[in-house]
Amino acid sequence: MKILLTNDDGITAPGIAALYDAISSLGEVFVIAPAGVQSAMSHGITFHKPLLTREVQVNSRMKGTALEGTPADCVKVGLRTIWVERFGVGNRPDLVISGMNSGANVGINVIYSGTVAAAIEAAFLGVPAIAVSLHLGGSGRVAWPRAAEIARHAIDRVIEHPLDAHRVISINVPRTESPDAPMPAIRVVRMNTAAGIDRHERRESPEGHAYYWPTGNGMEFFHTAQGSDVEALSDRNITITPLSYDLTDEYSLATWQQRLHA
């Protein structure tokens, strides 16, 4: 199996290195990731500047291509150009994995996530993809190797089953603060759709200009639906949510066709 590994925290982030080690036994893992932090970039892509690349030896085990662009750029350029240059026309990875993100991507945060966007870009281009994110606890402690082992367990369960070319699976690993953390249960759940409770603190620059500093933690929502990803992750489960890049509102499509085609 050939795997393209990317993320949105940057190629030197601890999450991608830990996940690289955890998935290396699945096959050949090739890394194409942002040169710097691109968190919450959503599905932004670059049009008006060159996408510079450089080869980076991250540690004794992992090396890869750092790209001066967004997570979606990494996958778009990676699949359409860099992969072809390396392996030839018509050659594609079997799977794209994006992560492991430093922070959960559940609820409406899925829309903002660069981690998820990279996976969606891959699926859009015809390669099945898995996004992996880690819920961070308030202590600030993270047992990255254990979190990656838990992520690998979930990935293994997913790839036991066929993944069509346009499939996107989002995995969230619960808080993992100890290297001895038990293996959580897996729950397949839907995305919570309530808006997040965002806060912005007003401050003033030395020149007297007002600015606003975001102070929310990203995991507070106006409502948490029963059986949703937010509820399951808060209960310390691994969450698995299948996603789609087709944003058509099928429920109202026929209604609007009747209204405007009459």
N, C-alpha and C positions, 0 to 999 in steps of 0.2 A: 504494500500500500504506500502511495506517495501522498504526503500531507503538506499543505501550505499552512503555516502558522503565522498569525498576525495578531495585532492588539490595538488598543487606543492609548495606552499608558506610555508608549515608547519602547523601543527595542531593548533598552537597558533596565526596564522595570522588573521587579522581583517576580511578579506573577507570570510573565511569559517565560522566564527562565525556569521557574518551578514546573510549569506545565510542559515545557519542552522535555525536561527530564522524565516526567511522568508518562508521556506518550511516545517516547523514543522507541520503545519496543514494539509499537504498532507497525513500524516501517520506516521509510525515509522521510525525515521531517525537514522541510526547507522554510526558512524564516524570511519574510518580507514584512517589515513593520515600520511605523513612523519613527523618524529620527528623534522626535521629542514628544512631549505629552500632547495628546489630542482628545482628551476627555470631553464628553458632551458635544462633540462636533456633529453628531447625528450623521446624516448622509451627504454632508458637504463634499464637493469635489473641486479640484483646482483647474481653472481655465487660463488664467492670465499671468502665470509665471512658470518657469521650468521646474520640473520635478527632479531635483538633484538626488543622486544615490551614492552611497559608499558602502563598502564591505566592512563589517564590524565583527571583531572577535569579542563577544560579550563575556565569556568565561572560558574555562578550559574545555568545556563540552559543547557550548553553543556559539555558533556564528551565524550571520545572516546579512541581508541587505537592508540598510536603513534608507528610507525614502523621505525626502522633505515634502510631505504632503499629509493628507488625511487618511484615516483608516480605509475609507472607500477607495481613495486613490491607490493605496497599497494593493488592494485586491484587483482593481480595474487594470492598473498597469502590470501588476504581477501576473495575472492570468493571460492578458492579451499580448504582452510584450516580453517581460523578463522570463517567464516560464517557457515561452516559445523559443527565445534565444538560447536558453539552456538545454532544452530537450527536443526541440524541433516542432515543426508545424503539425497540428493535430494532436499534440500531446497535452494532457491536462492532469492535474492532481485528482486523486480519487475523493479527496475530502479537504475542505478548508475548515480550520478551527481558529476561532478568534478569542483571545483571552490569555491568561486568566485575569479578568478585570479586577482592579482594586476598588471594590464597591459593588453592591447589588444592582442588577438591572431588572427590576420588577415593576409592575404597574405602569403608569404613564412614562416612567423613566426609560422604558424601552424605546420610546419615540426619540428621546434625546441622545441615546447611547451611540457612541462611535463603535464600541465593541459589537453591538448588534448590527449596526449598519454595515460593517465589514462582512459579516456573515450573510446578510441580505444581498449585498452586492454579488457575492460569490454565487448564491442560488439564482439570482437574476441572470447571471452569465452562464448558468447551467452546471454548476458544481455544488453538490450538497454541502451544507455548512452547519457547524455547531458553534454557538456563542457560549462562553463560559465566564461567569462572574462570581465574585466572592463577597458575601455580606460581611462588612467590617463591624466589629463590636466597639463599644465605647472605651475599652481598655487600651486600644491602640496596639495590642499584641496580635500578631498573625503568625501562625505556624504554616508557612507557605508550603513546605514539602508535604505535610499531612493534608492540607487543603487540596493540593494537586493530586494526591492519591485518591481523595474522595471524588474529585472531578473525573479522574480516569475511570473509577468505578462506574460513574454515571455514563460516561462516554461509551464504555464497553457495553453497557445495557442497551444504549441507543443503537449502536452499530451491529448488534446481534440481528437486527431487523433491516430489511431493504430500505434504502433512502433513495428516493427518486432525485433526478438531477436538480430540481428546483426546490428541494426541501430545506427548511430552516428550523433548527431546534435550538431553543434557548435554555441553558442549564444555569441554575443559581445554586451555589454551595453555601450552606449556612455558616455562621460565625465559627471559625476554627482557630482557637487561641492556644491550644495545647497540642504537642506532637502525639499525645495519646488520645486525642479526641475520638470517640466511637464513630463507627460508620453510620450515618443517618439513613433513615428510610427515604425512599423515592416517592414523590407524588407528582402525578401528571395533572396540571392545573391550568386554568385559563388566566389571562391577564386581567388584573384589576384595572378598571377604567376611570376611577375617580381622580380628580385633579389633585396634585400635590399641594401641601400647605407650605408655600414658599414665603420667606421673610426677607426683607431688605432693610438694612439699617442705614438711616440717613447720616452721612458724615459731611465734613466740610474740608476742602483742601486748604493749604496755606494761603492760596490766592483768593479764598472766599467762595469758591465754586462748590455747589452741592454735588455729592456723588452718593451712590447707594451700593452697600456691600451686602452680598447674599449671605444669610446666616442660617438658612434651613439645613437639615441634615439629609434631605433627599428621601427619607423613609417615612415621612408623615403624610397622610392622605386624608381628604375630607370623609372618605368612607372606605372601609375594607370589606369587600364582598366575601361572603362565606364560600369556601372552596376556591379562592383565588390564589395567585402566586404570592401576594403580599402576606396573606394569612398563613399559608403553608411555610414560607420561609421564616416568618416570625416564630413559628412553632418548631424551628430548627430541623426542618426537612430539606432534602434536596428537591428543588422544583424543576420540572421539565415542562416547557410550554412550546408547542409547535406554532410557528409564526408564518405569515404570508406577506408578500410585498404588494399584492393586489389590494388597493385601498377602495375599490368599488363598494359602495353601500348597496349590496344586493337587495336588501329589504325594501328600499325606496326606489330602486331602479325602474320597476314596472310602473309605479305611480307617476314618476316624472315622464316616462315615455307616453303614458296616457294623457298627461296634462299638456305636453308640448307638441305631440305629434297628431293631436286631434284636428 
